[in-house]
Amino acid sequence: KYKPVALKVRPVKTTLPEEFHILRKIEGDPLAGMPEIPLDPPEFTPKGRYTQECKEIIDQNHSEDFLTATE
C-alpha cells in the first residue's frame, strides 16, 4: 500500500546548526602516495571477461578519432 500524499514528509528550508557542519582537515598532499600511471599503456592481452571478441566489437563501434592522442 502506498503512502497518501497528505502524509508525505517534506523538507524544511533552514540553516544547518554549527554542530552538524562537516569539517575537512586535509593536511599535506593527498595525491603524494599515488602511483604514477604509464603514458604508453601495454598492448591488449585478453584476460577475464574482456576478451578479444569484446575488444573487436568496441573498436568497431567507435571510430579512430573517439579519443584524442593524449587520451
Backbone as a ProteinNet text record, in pm:
[ID]
protein_1_A
[PRIMARY]
KYKPVALKVRPVKTTLPEEFHILRKIEGDPLAGMPEIPLDPPEFTPKGRYTQECKEIIDQNHSEDFLTATE
[TERTIARY]
84.9	0	89.1	54.6	132.1	91	186.4	159.2	78.3	-28.3	-103.7	-17.6	-46.7	29.9	20.5	-89.7	-107.2	-6.6	45	140.8	285.6	305.9	440.6	526.1	649.9	742.4	809.3	796.6	854.4	970.3	1079.1	1192.8	1159.9	1220.3	1201.7	1329	1315.4	1432.3	1478.5	1600.1	1658.9	1810.7	1881.6	2027.3	2066.2	2179	2228.4	2301	2268.8	2338.8	2489	2566.7	2713	2764.3	2697.4	2743.8	2735.6	2658.5	2644.6	2725.4	2800.6	2883	2995.3	3029.8	3137.8	3266.5	3366.4	3495.4	3594.3	3652.3	3750.4	3889.3	3971.1	4107.4	4202.7	4232.9	4324.4	4462.6	4551.1	4686.1	4782.3	4865.1	4961	4895.2	4966.8	4918.9	4855.9	4722.3	4659.4	4699.6	4751.4	4791.1	4938.8	5008.8	5153.3	5186.4	5106.4	5135.8	5079.1	5014.5	4953.5	5060.5	5044.9	5143.5	5128.7	5238.4	5236.9	5171	5091	5027.4	5113.5	5147.7	5231.7	5157.4	5229.6	5167.9	5146.3	5228.7	5213.6	5164.4	5033.2	4982.1	5032.9	5040.9	5086.4	4982.5	5024.8	4933.9	4825.4	4709.4	4596.5	4627.4	4601.5	4608.3	4475.7	4402.8	4271	4284.8	4205.7	4201.8	4071.2	4021.4	3897.5	3777.7	3692.7	3569.3	3585.3	3694.1	3716.7	3801.1	3733.8	3800.8	3836.4	3905.4	3941.9	3816	3712	3586.6	3523	3520.8	3464.4	3543.5	3675.2	3759.1	3730.2	3714.5	3685.6	3550.3	3450	3317.7	3327.1	3398.5	3413.1	3490.3	3596.5	3673.3	3588.7	3497.9	3409.9	3311.1	3259.1	3156.2	3211	3340.2	3399.8	3502.3	3492.3	3585.4	3724.2	3820.2	3958.6	3973.7	3888	3900.2	3813.1	3772.2	3690.8	3766.6	3893.5	3979	4083.7	4124.2	4230.5	4364.4	4468.3	4600.2	4649	4614.2	4660.1	4581.3	4461.9	4382	4422.7
-117.5	0	123.4	220.3	342.7	443.1	528.3	633	744	794.5	904.6	1030.7	1114.6	1237.1	1327.4	1323.2	1407.2	1372.1	1250.2	1208.2	1218.3	1276.1	1288.3	1378.4	1337.3	1416.7	1516.8	1643.4	1748.2	1814.4	1844.4	1909	2052.5	2096	2232.5	2309.7	2424.8	2505.6	2580.4	2552.3	2619.2	2605.1	2672	2659.1	2543.2	2482.2	2370.2	2423.6	2372.7	2419.5	2392.7	2475.6	2467.7	2331.3	2268.3	2140.2	2026.6	2044.8	1941.6	1971.3	2079.9	2112.2	2010.4	1978.9	1884.3	1963.2	1932.6	1999.1	1905.3	1951.3	1870.2	1926.2	1846.2	1888.6	1802	1846.1	1772.6	1832.1	1753.1	1800.6	1733.8	1810.5	1756.7	1732.3	1666.5	1637.5	1498.6	1487.2	1355.2	1269.7	1331.8	1256.9	1217.6	1248.6	1223.7	1074.8	988.2	845.8	768	836.7	767.7	720.5	599.7	552	625.9	636.1	700.5	607.2	664.5	587.3	600.3	488.8	499	569	653.2	726	637	535	441	308.3	279.7	155.2	33.8	-81.7	-201.9	-246.6	-332.2	-386.7	-469.4	-480.4	-553.8	-702.8	-759.6	-904.5	-948	-1038.2	-1078.1	-1157.3	-1117.8	-1192.7	-1161	-1256.9	-1237.6	-1226.5	-1128.8	-1114	-1027.3	-949.8	-863.1	-939.9	-1005.7	-1093.3	-1017.5	-1085.7	-1026.4	-992.7	-1077.3	-1050	-921.1	-901.6	-778.4	-657.4	-668.9	-557.6	-523.3	-624.9	-600.1	-532.3	-571.2	-508	-361.4	-332.3	-193.8	-112.3	-170.4	-99.9	-73.5	-165.2	-149.4	-35	-21.6	78.1	218.4	231.7	363.7	391.1	510.6	547	574.4	594.5	618.3	748.8	848.3	978.1	986.2	870.3	868	928.6	895.1	953.5	1040.7	1145.1	1228.9	1158.5	1213.2	1149.8	1144.5	1244.7	1246.5	1150.4	1112.6	1021.1	878.5
0	0	0	-83	-92.8	13.2	50.5	148.3	79.9	142.1	82.3	74.4	-23	-42.9	79.4	149.5	267.9	377.3	377.3	479.5	432.2	314.8	260.3	349.1	371.7	451.4	358.6	389.4	305.8	380.4	308.9	374.9	414.7	523.2	571.7	541.3	474	441.4	565.9	606.8	722	712.6	799.8	801.2	892.8	862.2	940.7	1063.7	1182	1301.9	1293.1	1358.8	1354.5	1401.3	1495.8	1548.8	1446.3	1339	1236.9	1111.2	1109.1	992.5	978.7	855.5	827.5	809.9	891.7	882	814.6	705.8	634.1	662.4	727.2	757.9	676.6	555.5	468.3	488.2	545.9	573	476.2	413.7	317.7	182.3	94.8	-39.3	-40.7	-59.6	-58.9	-179	-285	-403.8	-402	-294	-288.1	-296	-236.3	-233.3	-351.2	-445.6	-559.7	-657.5	-712.2	-809.9	-942.8	-1016.1	-1147.7	-1249	-1337.7	-1443.5	-1568.4	-1633.5	-1753.2	-1866.6	-1941	-2051.6	-2172.8	-2189.6	-2300	-2243.4	-2254.9	-2197.6	-2275.4	-2211.6	-2282	-2385.1	-2476.1	-2576.6	-2508	-2572.6	-2516.5	-2508.1	-2392.1	-2375.3	-2314.6	-2382	-2330.3	-2200.9	-2102.2	-1976.9	-1906.2	-1832.9	-1759	-1852.4	-1826.6	-1902.8	-2026.1	-2036.1	-2151.6	-2252.4	-2346	-2441.3	-2568.5	-2657.8	-2786.4	-2866.6	-2857.7	-2928.8	-2878.6	-2746.8	-2689.9	-2737.3	-2740.1	-2784	-2929.3	-3014.7	-3155.5	-3173.9	-3094.8	-3102.7	-3063.1	-2955.9	-2910.9	-3013.4	-3069.7	-3172.1	-3296	-3327.9	-3442.9	-3421.8	-3300.3	-3271.2	-3252.5	-3227.2	-3205.5	-3314.1	-3371.3	-3477.6	-3419.6	-3508.8	-3466.6	-3389.6	-3417.7	-3350.2	-3224.9	-3171	-3049.3	-2931.3	-2918.4	-2815.5	-2882.4	-2812.9	-2867.2	-2846.7	-2904.3	-2893.9	-2749.8	-2668.6	-2529.8	-2442.1	-2484.1	-2403.7	-2431.3
[MASK]
+++++++++++++++++++++++++++++++++++++++++++++++++++++++++++++++++++++++

